[in-house]
Amino acid sequence: MQQPVQKEHVELRIGGMTCAHCPLAIEKAAAAVPGVISASVNPSTKVARIDYDSARTKIADILHAIRSFGYTVGTATMRVPIKNMHCGSCLMRIELALQMVPGVVSARASLETNAADIEYQPERVDFPTIGKAIESAGYRVAEPKIEPAADLLKPAEAANEQEYRTLMRKF
């Protein structure tokens, strides 16, 4: 007995289209992924609209197929520092919680960096939602450490310091 289709829809910004044949190539690349129901690309807006069965495929599979044809797909990445990770089970819990968030394409937690690297669709998910997913797994987003105020430069000094470093790289 076949499982019912769990139809999802995603819209992806596509880069690298240079001719009239590109949209068709992207549509074919996406349609070749098992579980993709339909794919259409609007060359004017450079947006691919894809319907897929989420029980059979993941957005990451679709992105991989499109990227393998040489196109770029509009996703963003972020590294989120996380407190209290100490074992492989922690990593799995965080990754699973993040992967359940609509708009998160992939998530990889690391004990080495005490952080999770997340690829996501900015149109569908924001940082507070990602933070809540981490908290739902029983962990907390680590706050950045701020150095004492004595070491901070005033905005004008910081601009001069950056300008100086840029000039020094040329020599």
Number of C-alpha atoms within 10 A of each C-alpha: 3 4 7 8 13 11 14 15 15 16 17 18 16 22 14 11 16 9 8 9 10 16 21 15 16 23 18 17 19 26 21 14 19 14 21 23 17 15 22 18 21 13 17 6 9 15 19 21 16 21 19 25 18 15 13 14 14 19 19 14 16 22 20 17 19 22 16 11 13 13 18 17 19 16 17 13 15 13 15 20 17 22 14 13 20 12 10 11 10 17 19 16 18 25 22 16 18 28 21 12 17 14 20 23 21 19 21 17 24 20 15 8 12 17 21 22 17 21 19 25 21 14 12 13 14 13 11 9 14 22 16 17 21 22 15 14 16 15 18 17 17 13 10 7 6 7 8 7 7 6 7 11 12 9 9 9 11 12 12 13 13 12 11 11 11 11 10 9 7 6 5
